[in-house]
Amino acid sequence: MSVDCVRIYQINGQVSKVKNAPLAAGVGANQSLVAGVSGTVIRVLGFSLQSQAAAQGTALFKSASGGTALSSGYVCPPSALPPYLQDIKDCGYFETLTGEGLFVDVGANSIFINVYYVTYTPS
């Protein structure tokens, strides 16, 4: 017998599977991580950040391209160090506005991003 270790959340009576969005992002603003879907919200449950270089990078999560900042900026450790990690939390860290995608602004150096999220329709 095999066991499927997929984490499932229930939000507003809706069952949502945890999804993963990896991205190798260069320096620049308004880079798409997760596309928005009309009528849904993207809730970030956890993520990791790592610079692709020997120096630090930075990341700022946003709702929509050029949209509202969802977090303060994060410093991404140099490639020789372990990544910056926000463990998966049931309540999550932040979420987009309804219908908007999840975007990131990257500064200083290119970074690796791995985001764990769920989507749901707000009530």
Phi and psi in degrees as GROMACS dihedral restraints (atoms count N, CA, C in turn):
[ dihedral_restraints ]
;  ai    aj    ak    al  type     phi  dphi    fc
    3     4     5     6     1  -108.0    20    10
    4     5     6     7     1   153.9    20    10
    6     7     8     9     1  -117.4    20    10
    7     8     9    10     1   130.2    20    10
    9    10    11    12     1   -88.2    20    10
   10    11    12    13     1   114.3    20    10
   12    13    14    15     1   -91.3    20    10
   13    14    15    16     1    38.4    20    10
   15    16    17    18     1   -79.8    20    10
   16    17    18    19     1   131.5    20    10
   18    19    20    21     1   -84.8    20    10
   19    20    21    22     1   130.4    20    10
   21    22    23    24     1  -124.0    20    10
   22    23    24    25     1   138.5    20    10
   24    25    26    27     1  -119.4    20    10
   25    26    27    28     1   151.2    20    10
   27    28    29    30     1  -116.7    20    10
   28    29    30    31     1   119.9    20    10
   30    31    32    33     1  -128.2    20    10
   31    32    33    34     1   125.0    20    10
   33    34    35    36     1    52.6    20    10
   34    35    36    37     1    38.0    20    10
   36    37    38    39     1    77.7    20    10
   37    38    39    40     1     3.1    20    10
   39    40    41    42     1  -103.2    20    10
   40    41    42    43     1   137.4    20    10
   42    43    44    45     1   -88.5    20    10
   43    44    45    46     1   127.1    20    10
   45    46    47    48     1  -127.7    20    10
   46    47    48    49     1   125.2    20    10
   48    49    50    51     1   -82.5    20    10
   49    50    51    52     1   146.2    20    10
   51    52    53    54     1   -71.9    20    10
   52    53    54    55     1   130.6    20    10
   54    55    56    57     1  -113.7    20    10
   55    56    57    58     1   163.8    20    10
   57    58    59    60     1  -127.4    20    10
   58    59    60    61     1   135.5    20    10
   60    61    62    63     1  -129.3    20    10
   61    62    63    64     1    98.5    20    10
   63    64    65    66     1   -86.9    20    10
   64    65    66    67     1   148.9    20    10
   66    67    68    69     1  -153.3    20    10
   67    68    69    70     1   133.8    20    10
   69    70    71    72     1  -100.0    20    10
   70    71    72    73     1   107.0    20    10
   72    73    74    75     1  -109.1    20    10
   73    74    75    76     1   131.7    20    10
   75    76    77    78     1   -81.6    20    10
   76    77    78    79     1   172.1    20    10
   78    79    80    81     1   -65.6    20    10
   79    80    81    82     1   130.2    20    10
   81    82    83    84     1   158.9    20    10
   82    83    84    85     1   166.2    20    10
   84    85    86    87     1   -97.6    20    10
   85    86    87    88     1   159.7    20    10
   87    88    89    90     1    57.6    20    10
   88    89    90    91     1    49.7    20    10
   90    91    92    93     1   -94.9    20    10
   91    92    93    94     1   127.5    20    10
   93    94    95    96     1   -75.4    20    10
   94    95    96    97     1   127.6    20    10
   96    97    98    99     1  -101.4    20    10
   97    98    99   100     1   -49.7    20    10
   99   100   101   102     1  -136.6    20    10
  100   101   102   103     1   126.0    20    10
  102   103   104   105     1   -68.5    20    10
  103   104   105   106     1   141.1    20    10
  105   106   107   108     1   -76.3    20    10
  106   107   108   109     1   152.9    20    10
  108   109   110   111     1  -128.4    20    10
  109   110   111   112     1   131.5    20    10
  111   112   113   114     1   -50.4    20    10
  112   113   114   115     1   129.4    20    10
  114   115   116   117     1    81.8    20    10
  115   116   117   118     1     1.0    20    10
  117   118   119   120     1  -118.2    20    10
  118   119   120   121     1   160.6    20    10
  120   121   122   123     1  -117.8    20    10
  121   122   123   124     1   143.9    20    10
  123   124   125   126     1  -105.3    20    10
  124   125   126   127     1   117.8    20    10
  126   127   128   129     1  -107.7    20    10
  127   128   129   130     1   121.0    20    10
  129   130   131   132     1   -84.4    20    10
  130   131   132   133     1   119.6    20    10
  132   133   134   135     1   -95.7    20    10
  133   134   135   136     1   -22.2    20    10
  135   136   137   138     1  -175.7    20    10
  136   137   138   139     1   163.7    20    10
  138   139   140   141     1  -165.6    20    10
  139   140   141   142     1   162.4    20    10
  141   142   143   144     1  -131.7    20    10
  142   143   144   145     1   149.5    20    10
  144   145   146   147     1  -135.8    20    10
  145   146   147   148     1   137.8    20    10
  147   148   149   150     1  -150.7    20    10
  148   149   150   151     1   132.3    20    10
  150   151   152   153     1   -67.4    20    10
  151   152   153   154     1   148.1    20    10
  153   154   155   156     1   -89.0    20    10
  154   155   156   157     1     0.1    20    10
  156   157   158   159     1  -122.7    20    10
  157   158   159   160     1   178.4    20    10
  159   160   161   162     1   -77.2    20    10
  160   161   162   163     1    -4.7    20    10
  162   163   164   165     1  -116.7    20    10
  163   164   165   166     1   163.9    20    10
  165   166   167   168     1   -68.3    20    10
  166   167   168   169     1   154.7    20    10
  168   169   170   171     1  -121.0    20    10
  169   170   171   172     1   176.3    20    10
  171   172   173   174     1  -133.9    20    10
  172   173   174   175     1   155.2    20    10
  174   175   176   177     1  -142.2    20    10
  175   176   177   178     1   139.5    20    10
  177   178   179   180     1  -133.1    20    10
  178   179   180   181     1   117.5    20    10
  180   181   182   183     1   -83.0    20    10
  181   182   183   184     1   141.9    20    10
  183   184   185   186     1  -138.6    20    10
  184   185   186   187     1   155.9    20    10
  186   187   188   189     1   -94.7    20    10
  187   188   189   190     1   110.5    20    10
  189   190   191   192     1    77.9    20    10
  190   191   192   193     1   158.5    20    10
  192   193   194   195     1   -66.4    20    10
  193   194   195   196     1   120.8    20    10
  195   196   197   198     1    72.6    20    10
  196   197   198   199     1    12.7    20    10
  198   199   200   201     1   -89.7    20    10
  199   200   201   202     1  -158.9    20    10
  201   202   203   204     1   -67.2    20    10
  202   203   204   205     1   132.3    20    10
  204   205   206   207     1   -67.4    20    10
  205   206   207   208     1   131.9    20    10
  207   208   209   210     1   -99.2    20    10
  208   209   210   211     1   -13.6    20    10
  210   211   212   213     1  -147.2    20    10
  211   212   213   214     1   165.6    20    10
  213   214   215   216     1   -76.3    20    10
  214   215   216   217     1   168.3    20    10
  216   217   218   219     1   -69.7    20    10
  217   218   219   220     1   146.5    20    10
  219   220   221   222     1  -112.1    20    10
  220   221   222   223     1   142.2    20    10
  222   223   224   225     1   -94.3    20    10
  223   224   225   226     1   128.1    20    10
  225   226   227   228     1   -97.1    20    10
  226   227   228   229     1   125.1    20    10
  228   229   230   231     1   -63.2    20    10
  229   230   231   232     1   152.6    20    10
  231   232   233   234     1   -57.9    20    10
  232   233   234   235     1   159.0    20    10
  234   235   236   237     1   -60.3    20    10
  235   236   237   238     1   -24.0    20    10
  237   238   239   240     1   -79.1    20    10
  238   239   240   241     1   -11.2    20    10
  240   241   242   243     1  -106.8    20    10
  241   242   243   244     1   162.6    20    10
  243   244   245   246     1   -62.0    20    10
  244   245   246   247     1   153.8    20    10
  246   247   248   249     1   -69.7    20    10
  247   248   249   250     1   159.8    20    10
  249   250   251   252     1   -75.7    20    10
  250   251   252   253     1   127.6    20    10
  252   253   254   255     1  -128.9    20    10
  253   254   255   256     1   128.6    20    10
  255   256   257   258     1  -109.9    20    10
  256   257   258   259     1   106.6    20    10
  258   259   260   261     1   -58.1    20    10
  259   260   261   262     1   154.5    20    10
  261   262   263   264     1   -63.8    20    10
  262   263   264   265     1   125.4    20    10
  264   265   266   267     1  -115.0    20    10
  265   266   267   268     1   139.5    20    10
  267   268   269   270     1   -56.7    20    10
  268   269   270   271     1   -39.1    20    10
  270   271   272   273     1   -85.2    20    10
  271   272   273   274     1   -14.5    20    10
  273   274   275   276     1    81.0    20    10
  274   275   276   277     1   179.3    20    10
  276   277   278   279     1  -109.4    20    10
  277   278   279   280     1   -37.8    20    10
  279   280   281   282     1  -165.6    20    10
  280   281   282   283     1   167.2    20    10
  282   283   284   285     1  -144.8    20    10
  283   284   285   286     1   155.9    20    10
  285   286   287   288     1   -76.5    20    10
  286   287   288   289     1   168.1    20    10
  288   289   290   291     1   -74.8    20    10
  289   290   291   292     1   157.1    20    10
  291   292   293   294     1   -56.1    20    10
  292   293   294   295     1   127.8    20    10
  294   295   296   297     1    83.6    20    10
  295   296   297   298     1    -5.1    20    10
  297   298   299   300     1   -98.9    20    10
  298   299   300   301     1   149.7    20    10
  300   301   302   303     1   -82.8    20    10
  301   302   303   304     1   168.9    20    10
  303   304   305   306     1   -97.7    20    10
  304   305   306   307     1   124.2    20    10
  306   307   308   309     1  -124.2    20    10
  307   308   309   310     1   164.0    20    10
  309   310   311   312     1  -139.9    20    10
  310   311   312   313     1   141.2    20    10
  312   313   314   315     1  -101.9    20    10
  313   314   315   316     1   130.8    20    10
  315   316   317   318     1  -117.1    20    10
  316   317   318   319     1   131.9    20    10
  318   319   320   321     1  -127.5    20    10
  319   320   321   322     1   160.5    20    10
  321   322   323   324     1    75.7    20    10
  322   323   324   325     1   -58.8    20    10
  324   325   326   327     1  -147.3    20    10
  325   326   327   328     1   158.3    20    10
  327   328   329   330     1   -62.0    20    10
  328   329   330   331     1   149.3    20    10
  330   331   332   333     1  -136.4    20    10
  331   332   333   334     1   160.1    20    10
  333   334   335   336     1  -100.5    20    10
  334   335   336   337     1   132.6    20    10
  336   337   338   339     1  -125.7    20    10
  337   338   339   340     1   139.8    20    10
  339   340   341   342     1  -135.2    20    10
  340   341   342   343     1   113.2    20    10
  342   343   344   345     1  -111.9    20    10
  343   344   345   346     1   134.6    20    10
  345   346   347   348     1  -110.4    20    10
  346   347   348   349     1   126.8    20    10
  348   349   350   351     1  -149.6    20    10
  349   350   351   352     1   166.5    20    10
  351   352   353   354     1  -128.5    20    10
  352   353   354   355     1   157.7    20    10
  354   355   356   357     1  -119.6    20    10
  355   356   357   358     1   148.3    20    10
  357   358   359   360     1  -156.0    20    10
  358   359   360   361     1   163.1    20    10
  360   361   362   363     1   -98.4    20    10
  361   362   363   364     1   119.6    20    10
  363   364   365   366     1   -66.9    20    10
  364   365   366   367     1   152.6    20    10
